[in-house]
Amino acid sequence: MAGPIIALRDITKRYGALTAIDGLALAFEPGTFTALLGGSGSGKTTALKTINGLITPDAGQVMIDGRPAGDEAGWALRRRIGYVFQEIGLFPHMTVAENIAIGPRLAGWNKPDIAPRIAELLKLVDLPADVGARLPAALSGGQRQRVGVARALAAKPKIMLMDEPFGALDPVTRDALGRDYRALHEQLGLTTVMVTHDVWEALLLADRIVVLDRGRMLADATPGELLAGHDDPRVQALMETPRRQAERVRALAGGAL
């Protein structure tokens, strides 16, 4: 029986006197969508970056596909793991097509195979073909984020890491892009780990929510299980937030919702 595609084995990361991650143990099965939820300083981004080697833990071990991540050069590991973050990081002097092509080029793809992959990806993320010839500055924020997703998918990774990927977008665009990415996750059979501080986003997109606080895990459950109640008052307070917001909206609508 196959094991988890990602495993964090009691990892710890310190920055001087600050412990960002404190003995965190998590396993991620293939095809799952997990949200790491918590406030600023909870350790969620640090945990995410240990998966692709951007951060090396001081203790513990990260396993990818059953092998220690440290056995592979960091650059090689990152070439086969997609990574999307809020700032997007598109190269402004390169066209959209050139930005998307970076991963396949670095992975040694044959040049004739790259152009069809770019066209496939633009269609996959619901962007018109002519966007490929534009510079990032000519795109809206939502379009740039879609390009960021396309770039992360270009070399056909099995794992996608997402760090507050939709946080800078307006609510309508954020909702649409979140739903579209969730559909891509299902369509491509990805294993997605997403960092967010937004409780609504975690509840609506993820199959599993891991709540972190000061580098430690407070909860690990499905959205439904967390909404049904939790023993830890910090987790319970998080789950009460969307419930209170929904009640206020219903009140404003005169009970019509």
C-alpha positions as YAML, in Angstrom:
chain: A
units: angstrom
residues:
- id: 1
  name: MET
  ca: [0.00, 0.00, 0.00]
- id: 2
  name: ALA
  ca: [1.42, 3.37, -1.00]
- id: 3
  name: GLY
  ca: [2.28, 5.80, 1.77]
- id: 4
  name: PRO
  ca: [1.83, 9.56, 1.98]
- id: 5
  name: ILE
  ca: [3.27, 11.69, -0.81]
- id: 6
  name: ILE
  ca: [4.50, 14.25, 1.77]
- id: 7
  name: ALA
  ca: [5.44, 13.59, 5.40]
- id: 8
  name: LEU
  ca: [6.75, 16.05, 7.97]
- id: 9
  name: ARG
  ca: [8.34, 14.03, 10.75]
- id: 10
  name: ASP
  ca: [8.60, 16.03, 13.97]
- id: 11
  name: ILE
  ca: [10.14, 19.05, 12.27]
- id: 12
  name: THR
  ca: [11.41, 22.02, 14.25]
- id: 13
  name: LYS
  ca: [12.65, 25.35, 12.94]
- id: 14
  name: ARG
  ca: [14.10, 28.15, 15.06]
- id: 15
  name: TYR
  ca: [15.16, 31.69, 14.23]
- id: 16
  name: GLY
  ca: [17.32, 32.69, 17.15]
- id: 17
  name: ALA
  ca: [15.13, 32.64, 20.25]
- id: 18
  name: LEU
  ca: [11.96, 32.28, 18.16]
- id: 19
  name: THR
  ca: [10.64, 28.77, 17.51]
- id: 20
  name: ALA
  ca: [8.66, 28.99, 14.25]
- id: 21
  name: ILE
  ca: [7.85, 25.26, 14.07]
- id: 22
  name: ASP
  ca: [7.86, 23.07, 17.15]
- id: 23
  name: GLY
  ca: [7.91, 19.29, 16.56]
- id: 24
  name: LEU
  ca: [5.30, 19.34, 13.78]
- id: 25
  name: ALA
  ca: [4.25, 15.94, 12.41]
- id: 26
  name: LEU
  ca: [1.95, 15.80, 9.38]
- id: 27
  name: ALA
  ca: [1.34, 13.42, 6.49]
- id: 28
  name: PHE
  ca: [-0.40, 14.27, 3.21]
- id: 29
  name: GLU
  ca: [-1.99, 11.55, 1.10]
- id: 30
  name: PRO
  ca: [-1.96, 11.78, -2.73]
- id: 31
  name: GLY
  ca: [-4.87, 13.73, -4.21]
- id: 32
  name: THR
  ca: [-5.80, 15.59, -1.03]
- id: 33
  name: PHE
  ca: [-6.34, 19.34, -0.61]
- id: 34
  name: THR
  ca: [-5.12, 20.56, 2.78]
- id: 35
  name: ALA
  ca: [-5.33, 24.07, 4.20]
- id: 36
  name: LEU
  ca: [-2.79, 25.19, 6.80]
- id: 37
  name: LEU
  ca: [-4.80, 27.74, 8.75]
- id: 38
  name: GLY
  ca: [-3.61, 30.20, 11.35]
- id: 39
  name: GLY
  ca: [-2.77, 33.81, 12.10]
- id: 40
  name: SER
  ca: [0.49, 35.65, 11.55]
- id: 41
  name: GLY
  ca: [3.36, 33.90, 13.30]
- id: 42
  name: SER
  ca: [1.56, 30.56, 13.50]
- id: 43
  name: GLY
  ca: [4.28, 28.82, 11.46]
- id: 44
  name: LYS
  ca: [2.17, 27.88, 8.46]
- id: 45
  name: THR
  ca: [4.40, 29.43, 5.78]
- id: 46
  name: THR
  ca: [7.53, 28.04, 7.43]
- id: 47
  name: ALA
  ca: [5.95, 24.58, 7.41]
- id: 48
  name: LEU
  ca: [4.97, 24.95, 3.74]
- id: 49
  name: LYS
  ca: [8.48, 25.99, 2.68]
- id: 50
  name: THR
  ca: [10.08, 22.98, 4.36]
- id: 51
  name: ILE
  ca: [8.23, 20.81, 1.83]
- id: 52
  name: ASN
  ca: [10.08, 22.18, -1.21]
- id: 53
  name: GLY
  ca: [13.36, 22.86, 0.55]
- id: 54
  name: LEU
  ca: [13.14, 26.65, 0.66]
- id: 55
  name: ILE
  ca: [13.56, 26.23, 4.43]
- id: 56
  name: THR
  ca: [15.62, 23.47, 6.03]
- id: 57
  name: PRO
  ca: [14.34, 22.36, 9.44]
- id: 58
  name: ASP
  ca: [16.74, 22.32, 12.38]
- id: 59
  name: ALA
  ca: [15.39, 18.98, 13.51]
- id: 60
  name: GLY
  ca: [13.13, 16.30, 12.08]
- id: 61
  name: GLN
  ca: [12.79, 15.09, 8.53]
- id: 62
  name: VAL
  ca: [10.76, 15.93, 5.43]
- id: 63
  name: MET
  ca: [9.84, 13.01, 3.17]
- id: 64
  name: ILE
  ca: [8.67, 13.38, -0.44]
- id: 65
  name: ASP
  ca: [7.44, 10.25, -2.25]
- id: 66
  name: GLY
  ca: [8.91, 8.13, 0.52]
- id: 67
  name: ARG
  ca: [12.41, 9.60, 0.24]
- id: 68
  name: PRO
  ca: [14.13, 12.18, 2.47]
- id: 69
  name: ALA
  ca: [13.85, 15.57, 0.78]
- id: 70
  name: GLY
  ca: [17.42, 16.31, 1.87]
- id: 71
  name: ASP
  ca: [18.71, 13.52, -0.40]
- id: 72
  name: GLU
  ca: [17.91, 15.70, -3.41]
- id: 73
  name: ALA
  ca: [19.36, 19.08, -4.36]
- id: 74
  name: GLY
  ca: [16.92, 21.85, -3.44]
- id: 75
  name: TRP
  ca: [16.71, 23.16, -7.00]
- id: 76
  name: ALA
  ca: [15.89, 19.68, -8.32]
- id: 77
  name: LEU
  ca: [13.19, 19.18, -5.68]
- id: 78
  name: ARG
  ca: [11.60, 22.53, -6.50]
- id: 79
  name: ARG
  ca: [11.46, 21.76, -10.21]
- id: 80
  name: ARG
  ca: [8.98, 18.97, -9.56]
- id: 81
  name: ILE
  ca: [6.84, 20.78, -6.97]
- id: 82
  name: GLY
  ca: [4.55, 23.61, -8.08]
- id: 83
  name: TYR
  ca: [4.61, 26.77, -5.96]
- id: 84
  name: VAL
  ca: [2.14, 29.67, -6.10]
- id: 85
  name: PHE
  ca: [2.31, 32.67, -3.78]
- id: 86
  name: GLN
  ca: [0.47, 35.95, -3.30]
- id: 87
  name: GLU
  ca: [3.08, 38.20, -4.92]
- id: 88
  name: ILE
  ca: [3.07, 35.90, -8.00]
- id: 89
  name: GLY
  ca: [6.67, 36.80, -8.93]
- id: 90
  name: LEU
  ca: [6.26, 36.96, -12.70]
- id: 91
  name: PHE
  ca: [9.29, 38.35, -14.49]
- id: 92
  name: PRO
  ca: [8.12, 41.76, -15.78]
- id: 93
  name: HIS
  ca: [10.47, 41.85, -18.80]
- id: 94
  name: MET
  ca: [9.26, 38.45, -20.08]
- id: 95
  name: THR
  ca: [6.02, 37.68, -21.86]
- id: 96
  name: VAL
  ca: [3.40, 35.47, -20.25]
- id: 97
  name: ALA
  ca: [4.45, 32.59, -22.50]
- id: 98
  name: GLU
  ca: [8.10, 33.04, -21.54]
- id: 99
  name: ASN
  ca: [7.18, 33.10, -17.85]
- id: 100
  name: ILE
  ca: [5.20, 29.87, -18.16]
- id: 101
  name: ALA
  ca: [8.01, 28.21, -20.12]
- id: 102
  name: ILE
  ca: [10.60, 28.67, -17.37]
- id: 103
  name: GLY
  ca: [9.83, 25.40, -15.58]
- id: 104
  name: PRO
  ca: [9.82, 23.15, -18.63]
- id: 105
  name: ARG
  ca: [13.03, 24.78, -19.95]
- id: 106
  name: LEU
  ca: [14.82, 24.23, -16.65]
- id: 107
  name: ALA
  ca: [13.53, 20.65, -16.58]
- id: 108
  name: GLY
  ca: [15.15, 20.03, -19.96]
- id: 109
  name: TRP
  ca: [12.04, 19.74, -22.11]
- id: 110
  name: ASN
  ca: [12.53, 19.67, -25.87]
- id: 111
  name: LYS
  ca: [11.74, 23.08, -27.36]
- id: 112
  name: PRO
  ca: [8.99, 21.79, -29.72]
- id: 113
  name: ASP
  ca: [7.10, 20.40, -26.70]
- id: 114
  name: ILE
  ca: [6.98, 23.69, -24.79]
- id: 115
  name: ALA
  ca: [4.74, 25.79, -27.06]
- id: 116
  name: PRO
  ca: [1.88, 23.23, -27.05]
- id: 117
  name: ARG
  ca: [2.19, 22.99, -23.26]
- id: 118
  name: ILE
  ca: [1.86, 26.79, -22.93]
- id: 119
  name: ALA
  ca: [-1.27, 26.77, -25.12]
- id: 120
  name: GLU
  ca: [-2.71, 23.89, -23.07]
- id: 121
  name: LEU
  ca: [-2.07, 25.69, -19.80]
- id: 122
  name: LEU
  ca: [-3.58, 29.00, -20.91]
- id: 123
  name: LYS
  ca: [-6.74, 27.13, -21.80]
- id: 124
  name: LEU
  ca: [-6.60, 25.20, -18.54]
- id: 125
  name: VAL
  ca: [-6.51, 28.39, -16.43]
- id: 126
  name: ASP
  ca: [-9.18, 30.04, -18.60]
- id: 127
  name: LEU
  ca: [-7.03, 32.67, -20.31]
- id: 128
  name: PRO
  ca: [-7.27, 33.54, -24.01]
- id: 129
  name: ALA
  ca: [-4.41, 32.35, -26.22]
- id: 130
  name: ASP
  ca: [-3.32, 35.89, -27.12]
- id: 131
  name: VAL
  ca: [-2.42, 36.56, -23.46]
- id: 132
  name: GLY
  ca: [0.76, 34.57, -24.07]
- id: 133
  name: ALA
  ca: [2.29, 37.42, -26.08]
- id: 134
  name: ARG
  ca: [1.59, 40.10, -23.44]
- id: 135
  name: LEU
  ca: [3.78, 41.36, -20.64]
- id: 136
  name: PRO
  ca: [2.52, 40.85, -17.06]
- id: 137
  name: ALA
  ca: [1.96, 44.60, -16.61]
- id: 138
  name: ALA
  ca: [-0.78, 44.46, -19.26]
- id: 139
  name: LEU
  ca: [-2.83, 41.98, -17.23]
- id: 140
  name: SER
  ca: [-5.27, 42.37, -14.36]
- id: 141
  name: GLY
  ca: [-4.40, 41.03, -10.92]
- id: 142
  name: GLY
  ca: [-6.63, 38.01, -11.43]
- id: 143
  name: GLN
  ca: [-5.09, 37.27, -14.81]
- id: 144
  name: ARG
  ca: [-1.57, 37.50, -13.38]
- id: 145
  name: GLN
  ca: [-2.52, 35.06, -10.63]
- id: 146
  name: ARG
  ca: [-3.89, 32.65, -13.24]
- id: 147
  name: VAL
  ca: [-0.56, 32.91, -15.06]
- id: 148
  name: GLY
  ca: [1.16, 32.13, -11.76]
- id: 149
  name: VAL
  ca: [-0.92, 28.95, -11.45]
- id: 150
  name: ALA
  ca: [-0.16, 28.03, -15.08]
- id: 151
  name: ARG
  ca: [3.56, 28.54, -14.50]
- id: 152
  name: ALA
  ca: [3.46, 26.35, -11.38]
- id: 153
  name: LEU
  ca: [1.71, 23.59, -13.35]
- id: 154
  name: ALA
  ca: [3.91, 23.83, -16.44]
- id: 155
  name: ALA
  ca: [6.31, 20.98, -15.63]
- id: 156
  name: LYS
  ca: [3.43, 18.68, -14.61]
- id: 157
  name: PRO
  ca: [4.05, 18.48, -10.83]
- id: 158
  name: LYS
  ca: [2.13, 16.09, -8.61]
- id: 159
  name: ILE
  ca: [2.38, 18.47, -5.63]
- id: 160
  name: MET
  ca: [1.20, 22.09, -5.52]
- id: 161
  name: LEU
  ca: [2.11, 24.43, -2.68]
- id: 162
  name: MET
  ca: [0.12, 27.65, -2.36]
- id: 163
  name: ASP
  ca: [1.01, 30.49, 0.03]
- id: 164
  name: GLU
  ca: [-1.92, 32.92, 0.42]
- id: 165
  name: PRO
  ca: [-2.39, 32.63, -3.35]
- id: 166
  name: PHE
  ca: [-5.59, 34.69, -3.63]
- id: 167
  name: GLY
  ca: [-5.15, 37.13, -0.74]
- id: 168
  name: ALA
  ca: [-4.42, 40.24, -2.84]
- id: 169
  name: LEU
  ca: [-7.43, 39.84, -5.12]
- id: 170
  name: ASP
  ca: [-10.86, 41.46, -4.86]
- id: 171
  name: PRO
  ca: [-13.57, 39.22, -3.36]
- id: 172
  name: VAL
  ca: [-15.30, 38.33, -6.66]
- id: 173
  name: THR
  ca: [-12.05, 37.46, -8.45]
- id: 174
  name: ARG
  ca: [-10.79, 35.61, -5.39]
- id: 175
  name: ASP
  ca: [-13.90, 33.45, -5.20]
- id: 176
  name: ALA
  ca: [-13.84, 32.65, -8.93]
- id: 177
  name: LEU
  ca: [-10.15, 31.79, -8.97]
- id: 178
  name: GLY
  ca: [-10.46, 29.67, -5.84]
- id: 179
  name: ARG
  ca: [-13.28, 27.65, -7.39]
- id: 180
  name: ASP
  ca: [-11.40, 27.31, -10.67]
- id: 181
  name: TYR
  ca: [-8.26, 26.11, -8.91]
- id: 182
  name: ARG
  ca: [-10.25, 23.58, -6.89]
- id: 183
  name: ALA
  ca: [-11.61, 22.20, -10.18]
- id: 184
  name: LEU
  ca: [-8.05, 21.98, -11.56]
- id: 185
  name: HIS
  ca: [-6.95, 20.17, -8.42]
- id: 186
  name: GLU
  ca: [-9.62, 17.53, -9.06]
- id: 187
  name: GLN
  ca: [-9.06, 17.36, -12.82]
- id: 188
  name: LEU
  ca: [-5.29, 16.89, -12.58]
- id: 189
  name: GLY
  ca: [-5.25, 14.71, -9.46]
- id: 190
  name: LEU
  ca: [-2.96, 17.09, -7.59]
- id: 191
  name: THR
  ca: [-1.91, 17.03, -3.96]
- id: 192
  name: THR
  ca: [-2.39, 20.62, -2.77]
- id: 193
  name: VAL
  ca: [-1.18, 22.23, 0.44]
- id: 194
  name: MET
  ca: [-2.45, 25.80, 0.83]
- id: 195
  name: VAL
  ca: [-1.50, 28.36, 3.47]
- id: 196
  name: THR
  ca: [-4.25, 30.79, 4.42]
- id: 197
  name: HIS
  ca: [-5.38, 32.94, 7.32]
- id: 198
  name: ASP
  ca: [-8.90, 33.15, 5.83]
- id: 199
  name: VAL
  ca: [-11.28, 30.74, 7.56]
- id: 200
  name: TRP
  ca: [-13.88, 30.96, 4.78]
- id: 201
  name: GLU
  ca: [-11.27, 30.06, 2.16]
- id: 202
  name: ALA
  ca: [-10.09, 27.06, 4.16]
- id: 203
  name: LEU
  ca: [-13.63, 25.81, 4.76]
- id: 204
  name: LEU
  ca: [-14.79, 26.17, 1.15]
- id: 205
  name: LEU
  ca: [-11.72, 24.89, -0.71]
- id: 206
  name: ALA
  ca: [-10.00, 22.28, 1.43]
- id: 207
  name: ASP
  ca: [-10.85, 18.66, 2.30]
- id: 208
  name: ARG
  ca: [-8.75, 18.91, 5.45]
- id: 209
  name: ILE
  ca: [-7.80, 21.82, 7.69]
- id: 210
  name: VAL
  ca: [-4.74, 21.87, 9.93]
- id: 211
  name: VAL
  ca: [-4.87, 24.71, 12.45]
- id: 212
  name: LEU
  ca: [-1.48, 25.96, 13.64]
- id: 213
  name: ASP
  ca: [-0.56, 28.27, 16.48]
- id: 214
  name: ARG
  ca: [3.01, 29.22, 17.44]
- id: 215
  name: GLY
  ca: [4.40, 26.36, 15.41]
- id: 216
  name: ARG
  ca: [2.23, 23.67, 16.96]
- id: 217
  name: MET
  ca: [-0.80, 21.86, 15.60]
- id: 218
  name: LEU
  ca: [-4.06, 22.63, 17.39]
- id: 219
  name: ALA
  ca: [-6.42, 20.70, 15.11]
- id: 220
  name: ASP
  ca: [-6.41, 18.39, 12.10]
- id: 221
  name: ALA
  ca: [-9.87, 17.62, 10.76]
- id: 222
  name: THR
  ca: [-12.35, 18.05, 7.92]
- id: 223
  name: PRO
  ca: [-14.21, 21.36, 7.60]
- id: 224
  name: GLY
  ca: [-17.42, 19.70, 8.75]
- id: 225
  name: GLU
  ca: [-15.79, 18.22, 11.83]
- id: 226
  name: LEU
  ca: [-14.29, 21.57, 12.83]
- id: 227
  name: LEU
  ca: [-17.60, 23.39, 12.34]
- id: 228
  name: ALA
  ca: [-19.31, 20.81, 14.56]
- id: 229
  name: GLY
  ca: [-17.10, 21.90, 17.47]
- id: 230
  name: HIS
  ca: [-13.64, 21.50, 18.92]
- id: 231
  name: ASP
  ca: [-12.20, 21.14, 22.42]
- id: 232
  name: ASP
  ca: [-9.53, 23.81, 21.93]
- id: 233
  name: PRO
  ca: [-11.04, 27.28, 22.53]
- id: 234
  name: ARG
  ca: [-8.67, 28.86, 19.98]
- id: 235
  name: VAL
  ca: [-9.93, 26.54, 17.25]
- id: 236
  name: GLN
  ca: [-13.51, 27.05, 18.36]
- id: 237
  name: ALA
  ca: [-13.06, 30.83, 18.15]
- id: 238
  name: LEU
  ca: [-11.75, 30.52, 14.58]
- id: 239
  name: MET
  ca: [-14.77, 28.46, 13.53]
- id: 240
  name: GLU
  ca: [-17.19, 30.85, 15.21]
- id: 241
  name: THR
  ca: [-16.01, 33.70, 12.97]
- id: 242
  name: PRO
  ca: [-17.67, 32.55, 9.70]
- id: 243
  name: ARG
  ca: [-20.77, 31.51, 11.61]
- id: 244
  name: ARG
  ca: [-21.16, 34.99, 13.14]
- id: 245
  name: GLN
  ca: [-20.53, 36.62, 9.76]
- id: 246
  name: ALA
  ca: [-23.17, 34.44, 8.09]
- id: 247
  name: GLU
  ca: [-25.68, 35.32, 10.80]
- id: 248
  name: ARG
  ca: [-25.02, 39.05, 10.33]
- id: 249
  name: VAL
  ca: [-25.51, 38.74, 6.57]
- id: 250
  name: ARG
  ca: [-28.79, 36.89, 7.11]
- id: 251
  name: ALA
  ca: [-29.94, 39.61, 9.48]
- id: 252
  name: LEU
  ca: [-29.09, 42.33, 6.96]
- id: 253
  name: ALA
  ca: [-31.04, 40.44, 4.32]
- id: 254
  name: GLY
  ca: [-34.08, 40.29, 6.60]
- id: 255
  name: GLY
  ca: [-33.91, 36.52, 6.89]
- id: 256
  name: ALA
  ca: [-34.20, 36.05, 3.12]
- id: 257
  name: LEU
  ca: [-30.99, 33.95, 2.97]
...
